[in-house]
Amino acid sequence: MIEITRFLYETKYIYLDVEDLNLKKIFLYLFIASVGLSALIGIGVILFGKQGEFETMVMLTALTVTVTSILGLSCGAFLDTGRGRVIPYTGIVLALISAAMWIYLIWNGTVHNDLYVKSLMSATLLSASCSHISLISLAKLDKRFLWSRYAIHAAVWSLTAYLLFLIWNPKWVDEQVSGRIIGVMSIIVAALTVVTPVFHKLSHKETSVAEIDAEILALRGRLAQLEADRETLVSSSIDQ
């Protein structure tokens, strides 16, 4: 029974690693391809001194893919830790949706649908917030620094909620009040974002007994799987 439990435990984590690795590879390849395409167009403009409407739309599309890839890689990095799935998966889905909407806007000109514009801005904002939180969540913090994680969650989501409220209720936009509120909240988010890597560095690197036991269990399960694979290969070679 113990061996079965170990096998299921290890199989689960192997599956998650492969899944997350594929996601990161997809966004990494998209990022490389979009950057390469943008570079080629830029070189072409410099050499031939001509950039028409088509070249501009292609470059904007490549830029959209680049930004989407960065957002996806940020979420994929947090997925790789196995410490969260809802926020990174939500960020990836919203990044893809916003990318598709931006590309449609680029190739179809101006959209006079107010609902479309508000949905586009909302999806873009939420995907950026999820990516931000995913990157911040990569930090491993001691208990004495955990307050900063809760604080940045509160700050990021409060700022996101306020911006979403303004997007869907533009009549509440005020140059004085809205600008000050957004400015103050943005400074708080920036400050917490900057200190998080510092707190990560200052946190103890000591591992708890439970974490060590879990890692040992995973390694034993992986070792048992490798031994079984080796025996299968040896048996196959003997039969041949």
FIROKE-355866 format. One record per residue: x negated, y, z negated of N, C-alpha, C in turn. Coordinates in pm, whole numbers, padded with zeros to 5 digits, always signed. Atoms other than C-alpha are relative to their C-alpha. Layout:
XYZXYZXYZ...
This chain:
-00084-00120+00000+00000+00000+00000-00087+00125+00000+00089-00115+00008-00285+00237-00085-00065+00027+00135+00065-00017-00131-00456+00168+00248+00097+00058+00103-00101-00053-00093-00132+00235+00439+00020+00148-00024-00017-00141+00034-00088+00562+00252-00117+00083+00051+00118-00070-00049-00444+00661+00335+00004+00015+00152-00004-00004-00146-00394+00572+00699+00100+00104+00049-00102-00097-00040-00073+00776+00726-00047+00142-00030+00050-00133+00037-00236+01066+00545-00101+00049+00102+00102-00039-00094-00533+01067+00777+00057+00018+00140-00062-00012-00132-00324+01008+01089+00072+00132+00015-00072-00127-00002-00111+01309+01001-00094+00116+00026+00090-00112-00016-00409+01537+00974-00076-00005+00131+00061+00009-00132-00570+01402+01288+00094+00057+00104-00099-00050-00094-00249+01477+01476+00007+00152-00003-00008-00145+00011-00234+01830+01340-00123+00066+00059+00122-00060-00053-00597+01896+01429+00002+00001+00152-00004+00007-00145-00548+01778+01788+00099+00099+00057-00103-00093-00045-00229+01981+01823-00049+00143-00005+00048-00136+00014-00387+02298+01690-00115+00029+00095+00113-00018-00090-00702+02244+01895+00049+00026+00142-00054-00022-00134-00496+02220+02215+00058+00140+00014-00055-00135-00003-00314+02542+02131-00112+00102+00013+00110-00095-00005-00639+02724+02070-00072-00005+00133+00066+00012-00130-00791+02586+02389+00080+00071+00109-00085-00065-00101-00495+02705+02595-00017+00151-00004+00013-00145+00013-00516+03059+02458-00143+00045+00032+00138-00036-00030-00896+03057+02487-00023+00004+00151+00015+00002-00145-00882+02959+02854+00074+00117+00065-00074-00116-00051-00614+03222+02918-00077+00129-00022+00078-00119+00032-00830+03481+02747-00119+00015+00095+00116-00005-00089-01138+03393+02952+00043+00034+00143-00047-00023-00138-00940+03386+03279+00046+00145+00018-00052-00137-00013-00768+03721+03213-00113+00102-00005+00114-00092+00007-01092+03893+03113-00080-00006+00130+00072+00014-00127-01265+03751+03422+00071+00069+00115-00076-00064-00107-00984+03870+03649-00007+00152-00011+00010-00145+00019-00989+04218+03496-00137+00052+00041+00135-00041-00038-01366+04233+03542-00017+00003+00152+00010+00005-00146-01338+04131+03908+00071+00119+00066-00073-00115-00054-01075+04396+03977-00076+00129-00025+00077-00119+00032-01283+04658+03799-00122+00016+00089+00117-00003-00089-01591+04566+04001+00042+00037+00142-00049-00031-00134-01386+04578+04320+00033+00147+00016-00034-00143-00006-01258+04926+04239-00126+00085+00007+00125-00077+00001-01611+05050+04166-00071-00009+00136+00072+00021-00125-01757+04899+04485+00072+00060+00119-00075-00045-00118-01478+04988+04725+00077+00130-00024-00064-00127+00030-01331+05289+04544+00146+00005+00034-00142+00002-00035-00974+05180+04604+00076-00085-00101-00086+00073+00092-00708+05080+04356+00145+00039+00028-00138-00026-00035-00356+05056+04486+00096-00046-00109-00102+00041+00096-00030+04976+04313-00010-00147-00035+00010+00143+00024-00080+04603+04355-00115-00032-00095+00115+00024+00087-00426+04608+04197+00028+00045-00143-00035-00050+00134-00292+04813+03907+00090-00098-00073-00092+00095+00063-00011+04566+03841-00073-00129-00039+00078+00120+00033-00254+04273+03855-00085+00023-00124+00084-00031+00115-00487+04445+03608+00083+00011-00128-00088-00011+00118-00200+04529+03371+00049-00139-00043-00040+00137+00033-00085+04167+03392-00112-00074-00070+00116+00064+00063-00435+04045+03310-00021+00054-00141+00012-00059+00133-00447+04288+03018+00105-00056-00095-00107+00060+00082-00114+04153+02892-00036-00141-00042+00041+00137+00032-00244+03797+02911-00114+00000-00102+00112-00009+00094-00561+03903+02729+00049+00026-00142-00055-00032+00133-00368+04058+02440+00077-00119-00057-00076+00116+00044-00136+03758+02424-00093-00112-00046+00098+00103+00037-00436+03524+02411-00064+00031-00135+00060-00039+00128-00590+03721+02124+00098-00026-00114-00102+00026+00102-00263+03703+01929+00015-00150-00024-00012+00145+00014-00236+03330+02000-00118-00062-00069+00120+00052+00066-00595+03264+01895+00001+00032-00149-00008-00037+00141-00537+03451+01570+00094-00093-00076-00095+00092+00064-00233+03239+01489-00054-00143-00001+00056+00135-00007-00410+02921+01604-00109-00024-00103+00104+00014+00101-00700+02988+01368+00061-00032-00137-00066+00027+00127-00460+02992+01072+00066-00138+00002-00057+00134-00012-00283+02680+01201-00104-00107-00028+00108+00097+00015-00617+02503+01198-00029-00031-00147+00025+00021+00142-00638+02544+00820+00102-00094-00063-00104+00086+00054-00316+02347+00767+00072+00060-00120-00061-00064+00118-00204+02601+00504+00126+00080+00034-00121-00071-00038+00085+02746+00700+00037-00030+00144-00045+00033-00135+00297+02681+01007+00107+00098+00050-00113-00083-00043+00603+02908+01011-00047+00131+00062+00045-00130-00050+00426+03243+01052-00082-00013+00128+00077+00010-00125+00165+03130+01311+00082-00048+00119-00082+00047-00111+00416+02937+01520+00097+00109+00046-00088-00112-00036+00656+03233+01507-00077+00104+00080+00082-00095-00071+00373+03461+01615-00031-00044+00142+00031+00051-00134+00282+03237+01909+00122+00010+00091-00123-00004-00081+00642+03209+02031+00034+00143+00039-00033-00140-00028+00703+03584+02002-00102+00064+00093+00103-00053-00090+00371+03661+02172+00027-00042+00144-00032+00049-00135+00471+03445+02470+00124+00070+00056-00122-00068-00044+00817+03603+02484-00031+00144+00040+00033-00140-00031+00679+03957+02469-00087+00010+00125+00085-00001-00119+00416+03871+02733+00084-00014+00126-00088+00019-00115+00684+03745+02971+00082+00126+00028-00079-00122-00018+00890+04058+02911-00086+00114+00054+00090-00103-00050+00591+04288+02966-00034-00022+00147+00034+00031-00140+00496+04109+03289+00118+00031+00092-00120-00033-00078+00854+04140+03413+00011+00152+00018-00008-00146-00007+00845+04512+03331-00106+00056+00095+00109-00048-00086+00511+04557+03509+00034-00018+00148-00023+00033-00141+00625+04391+03831+00135+00047+00052-00132-00045-00045+00979+04529+03840+00023+00148-00027-00013-00144+00019+00911+04891+03754+00076+00034-00128-00071-00050+00118+01120+05089+03507+00127-00080-00026-00122+00069+00042+01390+04907+03312+00089+00099-00074-00091-00098+00059+01689+05122+03228+00095-00063-00103-00081+00069+00099+01833+04868+02985-00058+00027-00138+00049-00037+00133+01799+05005+02631-00020-00123-00087+00012+00122+00079+01854+04661+02477-00129-00074+00035+00121+00069-00044+01569+04517+02685-00123+00066-00062+00115-00073+00053+01325+04787+02574-00014-00023-00150+00003+00021+00144+01419+04750+02206-00043-00143-00034+00038+00140+00023+01387+04370+02226-00148-00020+00030+00141+00010-00035+01050+04403+02397-00089+00055-00110+00080-00061+00106+00912+04637+02132+00007-00080-00129-00016+00079+00121+01052+04421+01853-00083-00128+00006+00077+00123-00015+00897+04100+01987-00149+00027-00007+00142-00035+00004+00562+04271+02039-00045+00034-00141+00034-00039+00137+00563+04423+01691-00006-00120-00093-00004+00117+00088+00660+04098+01518-00115-00097+00030+00112+00089-00033+00400+03894+01707-00132+00056-00053+00121-00062+00053+00130+04144+01611-00007-00014-00153-00004+00013+00146+00240+04132+01245-00033-00143-00042+00028+00140+00032+00235+03750+01241-00148-00032+00022+00143+00023-00028-00114+03750+01395-00086+00064-00108+00073-00070+00106-00235+04004+01139+00002-00082-00129-00014+00079+00122-00100+03798+00850-00077-00132+00013+00073+00125-00022-00249+03480+01003-00149+00018-00023+00143-00026+00019-00596+03632+01012-00033+00028-00146+00023-00032+00141-00569+03771+00660+00008-00127-00086-00021+00121+00078-00449+03432+00533-00115-00099+00012+00117+00087-00012-00774+03270+00648-00091+00012-00122+00087-00024+00116-00946+03419+00343+00041-00091-00116-00022+00081+00119-00983+03188+00043-00033+00085-00122+00014-00094+00110-00930+03392-00270+00011-00069-00136-00016+00043+00138-00980+03330-00639+00133+00050-00054-00126-00042+00061-00682+03367-00867-00001+00149-00034+00008-00142+00038-00809+03709-00973+00024+00093+00119-00019-00081-00119-00779+03830-00613+00128-00033+00076-00121+00040-00072-00452+03663-00515+00101+00113+00014-00094-00113-00008-00262+03983-00584-00012+00074+00133+00019-00073-00125-00417+04132-00271+00073-00067+00115-00072+00071-00106-00263+03860-00053+00149+00032-00007-00140-00035+00014+00082+03924-00196+00025+00146+00038-00015-00142-00030+00026+04297-00162-00002+00026+00150+00007-00025-00144-00073+04282+00204+00119-00060+00073-00125+00052-00056+00224+04058+00282+00111+00104-00016-00104-00100+00026+00449+04316+00120-00020+00123+00087+00028-00121-00076+00277+04605+00297+00026-00020+00149-00017+00026-00144+00270+04449+00644+00146-00017+00037-00139+00026-00034+00627+04327+00637+00088+00121-00028-00076-00124+00025+00754+04653+00486-00018+00097+00116+00026-00087-00114+00586+04852+00762+00069-00053+00125-00067+00061-00116+00716+04608+01022+00150+00023-00005-00144-00018+00016+01069+04627+00884+00040+00146+00026-00032-00141-00020+01060+05009+00882-00009+00038+00148+00014-00028-00143+00933+05025+01240+00113-00064+00081-00113+00064-00068+01197+04777+01351+00128+00080-00020-00118-00082+00029+01461+04991+01181+00002+00123+00089+00007-00119-00085+01340+05296+01374+00021-00035+00147-00018+00042-00139+01329+05103+01701+00148-00016+00033-00141+00029-00026+01691+04998+01669+00092+00114-00046-00079-00115+00044+01806+05322+01505-00081+00128+00024+00085-00117-00031+01619+05603+01685+00052+00131-00058-00053-00124+00056+01853+05865+01537-00060+00032-00136+00061-00020+00130+01672+05816+01205-00146+00046+00010+00139-00043-00019+01335+05912+01356-00012+00149-00030+00026-00138+00035+01207+06232+01200-00151+00023+00005+00143-00022-00019+00871+06379+01295-00075+00018-00131+00066-00025+00128+00794+06487+00940+00007-00122-00091-00018+00108+00097+00940+06213+00721-00050-00133+00055+00038+00129-00057+00896+05915+00952-00151-00010+00019+00144+00000-00021+00541+06014+01042-00077-00020-00130+00068+00012+00129+00440+06046+00677+00016-00140-00058-00023+00135+00053+00599+05716+00577-00086-00102+00075+00080+00093-00080+00433+05530+00864-00149+00018-00029+00140-00027+00030+00101+05701+00789-00044-00059-00132+00034+00052+00133+00103+05610+00419-00003-00153+00001-00006+00146-00003+00207+05250+00482-00113-00058+00084+00109+00048-00085-00052+05211+00758-00133+00007-00075+00123-00012+00080-00328+05335+00524-00009-00112-00102-00003+00109+00098-00221+05081+00261-00036-00132+00067+00029+00123-00073-00226+04800+00518-00148-00006+00038+00141-00004-00041-00567+04910+00647-00092-00024-00119+00085+00016+00118-00713+04933+00295-00001-00145-00048-00008+00140+00044-00589+04587+00196-00068-00094+00099+00065+00082-00101-00712+04444+00525-00152+00005-00014+00145-00018+00012-01061+04585+00469-00054-00072-00124+00052+00059+00124-01094+04462+00109+00016-00151-00005-00021+00146+00004-00969+04109+00183-00127-00079+00030+00126+00073-00022-01298+03989+00340-00098+00016-00116+00087-00021+00115-01481+04142+00043+00041-00092-00115-00050+00089+00103-01260+03953-00200-00031-00146+00033+00034+00136-00044-01316+03638+00005-00146-00031-00031+00142+00019+00027-01692+03685-00029-00028-00011-00149+00021-00001+00144-01667+03750-00403+00064-00120-00070-00069+00113+00060-01444+03449-00464-00098-00115-00022+00085+00114+00030-01602+03144-00621+00015-00106+00108-00002+00105-00100-01693+02868-00382+00016-00138-00063-00020+00128+00068-01631+02601-00643+00130-00063+00045-00117+00074-00045-01390+02335-00530+00062-00074-00116-00069+00068+00109-01127+02192-00761-00008-00151+00018+00005+00146-00004-01114+01824-00848+00105-00055+00096-00107+00046-00089-00785+01783-00661-00041+00015+00146+00044-00020-00138-00936+01929-00345-00106-00100+00040+00104+00100-00028-01238+01699-00372+00062-00137+00021-00066+00130-00014-01014+01395-00422+00074-00009+00133-00072+00001-00127-00802+01493-00122-00096-00016+00117+00098+00011-00108-01111+01532+00095-00060-00140+00006+00052+00137+00005-01251+01198-00021+00101-00097+00060-00105+00086-00053-00918+01033+00057+00008+00010+00152-00005-00020-00145-00915+01185+00405-00119-00065+00069+00120+00059-00059-01273+01077+00474+00004-00152-00002-00012+00147+00006-01204+00722+00359+00098-00051+00105-00096+00042-00102-00900+00703+00581-00059+00010+00139+00064-00017-00130-01099+00836+00875-00105-00109+00025+00100+00105-00011-01381+00588+00806+00065-00135+00030-00071+00125-00026-01133+00299+00794+00050-00006+00143-00049-00004-00137-00986+00410+01126-00115-00021+00099+00115+00018-00088-01331+00431+01288-00049-00144-00001+00041+00140+00008-01422+00085+01161+00096-00090+00077-00099+00079-00075-01098-00054+01304-00019+00019+00149+00024-00026-00142-01168+00113+01638-00125-00072+00048+00124+00069-00037-01520-00031+01637+00024-00150+00016-00029+00142-00009-01393-00381+01570+00080-00032+00125-00079+00022-00122-01142-00344+01853-00089+00004+00123+00091-00009-00114-01414-00235+02095-00093-00120+00008+00089+00117+00001-01645-00517+01987+00074-00124+00046-00080+00116-00040-01367-00773+02027+00028+00004+00151-00027-00012-00144-01284-00638+02373-00122-00034+00084+00121+00029-00074-01646-00656+02485-00033-00147-00003+00026+00144+00011-01677-01016+02360+00094-00079+00091-00097+00069-00084-01360-01122+02540-00036+00011+00147+00038-00018-00138-01494-00979+02863-00125-00079+00036
